[in-house]
Structures are given as C-alpha cells and as structure tokens.
C-alpha cells in the first residue's frame, strides 16, 4: 500500500507523472532491491559510500555486502539485517522509481520526509507506512475517538480487500459521518454483545471495482446483481471480523441488504474511509455500537 | 456425481457455488433463495445433497435444516456460511447437518467435502 499512498503524493506534487507511477508499480513486481539502496535508506551508509562500493563491485567478483564490510562501512550483523529487508515494499518502490530514472534516491528520500511533514506523522508512523502492513497503516488513518474494535474491524476489511479484490488498493484519511448519500450501497449488520454494521457505498460505477473481481462476473452497471456481489463480500469481511473478535464478543450476522438509485446510508455514528480500488473511490463505512440502515 | 440443491439468498454465492459443483462433475438440480423456498424445492426435487446458507431472510439456514430433517431424517445437508459462525455450526451439526463449508468459496475444499459424502 505504501507505493500507492506515497506514489500518489509524488504525482500530486508533480514529482512524477501518473503514467510513471503506474510503470513503477508494475516494474516493482520484478524488482529485487539492491543492498546499497537499503543501506542508504536505513542511514547505515551514505549515498557516496554506496556508490564507491558499487564501483568496486563492478571490478571485483564479490557481493556488495562483503565489500561494504571490508571497507568498514557495515558490520556482518548489519548486512544480515539489510538482507532481511529486501522484500520491503517501500524499498522495492524506491528501487523501481530510481531504476526507471524518475527520481534520484536523494530526491525520493527528501519527498518522503516532505510527505511525513504534510501528514503530520512521527518517524514511527512513517515506519508503519513503509512496512506496507495494513494492520499498522489503518490506525494512522482513522479519526480520533475510533474504538479499538472498530480499528480492528476496518483493518480486517482492508486486509480482505488487498487479499481478495485488489492487491494494489490503498486507503485515504477516514472521518466521522452519520448520513451519507451514494448511487449504490450494500450493508450488513451484526448483533449480539454489541451492535455493529458495515457498508460499502459508491457513486457511478465505483462499486463494480468490488463486484466484478469478487463475483468473477462482468456487470454492465451497478445493478442489483452487482450489489449482491458487494453484499457477499461484506458478508465475508464480517465473518472474518466475527471470528477474530469471538474471544471478546459474540456477534451474529444478519442478512445483508443493498439498494441502488439515490441511497442514504445512516447510523448514529460511523467511520467512513475512502478506499481506492482499481482507480475507483469506494466508501467503506463501519459502525460499532449501532447498526447501519440504508 | 451427486444431484445437488443450492439454498442461498445471494445470487452471487449461488452462481459461484454452482460453477464449482458443475466443474467438479456434479449436477445442480435446483436453486432456492431462502429457507422456505429451499424446503419447498427439497420436497419437489429430492436432491442427493442440499447446501444451506445460514444467514438468510424469511427462514434462516438452521430453521430450514430442522424443517428438512423433519421431512427426511436421512437428508444429507452441507451448511454454507461465512467464517465466524462457529456457534451456529455447532447447532447445525447437533440438528443433523453432515458437513459445513465456509465462504469465500474455495473449490478444492468444497469438492473435497461433497465428494466424501
């Protein structure tokens, strides 16, 4: 998710184009991050030291880590730790951007610091974003006062979207809401120890970004069949959430419902989080302590 | 090959399950949209196996299971549901359900359950 979150910041700031972002995300899938890039990113080496080792590597049949240790830039332990970071999403994105020549590593790192300032996040928060781990990223994007159970609920939803719908989906900042209007929406409520509800709403054809991959079927528009597919996806999320929380709360799922046309999604208090799936904005809505009606 | 009745209020789930079962060599002889409809079609079609979703309007899967077992105590029923309904699953097994599968559907897991019945 870090590639999309930070990548869209780079596009917004005019540092790369939308096409370059798409190209970088595509090439990221084939990238194996160079140890030098990780060492610089982790601030264990300077860019100049990494460049020196790269030059030596061109004329020596030795690995980057071995040369860096010989030169005294890194210890064996540090090389071991850096090797463990080679699959890190932030670093593979950095490498894809720099390999394609869209930005230098210095410019990339500076932009990440500017992004941190814009978000008002701490260095620890940024490490969570760098991790690409939905469970660590979601808590940063929920509004103040969100119940920890609700955070867990949204995390389950985001993880399930990434797993079953679109591995490149990403989230935006969430806010509180009560009455929201959409062209189409699906909802499922839970009852038991606490009431809870979960809904997806979208305008235009946005909800097809969920309906089509989940139902494995093409829909011409967001008709009731497409919404049924979205409702079934919500059913899966609620099932996973209810399982995860079963040690603390007993929750039973009620039959889902859905509507199109001008739909009002209402609850006493709900968290609404924009989720970007295949270029479409879908609103994820989650209530805890009350149900959601449409 | 088994003759199967699918009972699920979700068209998407019915369609996905039907595709899996037919690709696995089974025949889907009927579909029902809730427990009441399922009970009626069970009596009409006498399927070898009935799949019953748990969360359905009008008559839910547990009520339908009970009603079908009253009609035919040897009926072979597979409960189908999202994860997270373990209490309901225990209730279903007590009421005579043979097996259960969870959503989202994974064809290998579903066919393994159906094929051993």
Boltz contact constraints between the chains, C-beta under 6 A:
constraints:
  - contact:
      token1: [A, 215]
      token2: [B, 12]
      max_distance: 6.0
  - contact:
      token1: [A, 225]
      token2: [B, 11]
      max_distance: 6.0
  - contact:
      token1: [A, 228]
      token2: [B, 10]
      max_distance: 6.0
  - contact:
      token1: [A, 228]
      token2: [B, 11]
      max_distance: 6.0
  - contact:
      token1: [A, 228]
      token2: [B, 12]
      max_distance: 6.0
  - contact:
      token1: [A, 229]
      token2: [B, 12]
      max_distance: 6.0
  - contact:
      token1: [A, 232]
      token2: [B, 10]
      max_distance: 6.0
  - contact:
      token1: [A, 232]
      token2: [B, 12]
      max_distance: 6.0
  - contact:
      token1: [A, 232]
      token2: [B, 13]
      max_distance: 6.0
  - contact:
      token1: [A, 235]
      token2: [B, 82]
      max_distance: 6.0
  - contact:
      token1: [A, 236]
      token2: [B, 82]
      max_distance: 6.0
  - contact:
      token1: [A, 236]
      token2: [B, 103]
      max_distance: 6.0
  - contact:
      token1: [A, 236]
      token2: [B, 104]
      max_distance: 6.0
  - contact:
      token1: [A, 239]
      token2: [B, 82]
      max_distance: 6.0
  - contact:
      token1: [A, 239]
      token2: [B, 83]
      max_distance: 6.0
  - contact:
      token1: [A, 239]
      token2: [B, 84]
      max_distance: 6.0
  - contact:
      token1: [A, 240]
      token2: [B, 83]
      max_distance: 6.0
  - contact:
      token1: [A, 242]
      token2: [B, 84]
      max_distance: 6.0
  - contact:
      token1: [A, 243]
      token2: [B, 83]
      max_distance: 6.0
  - contact:
      token1: [A, 243]
      token2: [B, 84]
      max_distance: 6.0
  - contact:
      token1: [A, 253]
      token2: [B, 55]
      max_distance: 6.0
  - contact:
      token1: [A, 255]
      token2: [B, 55]
      max_distance: 6.0
  - contact:
      token1: [A, 255]
      token2: [B, 57]
      max_distance: 6.0
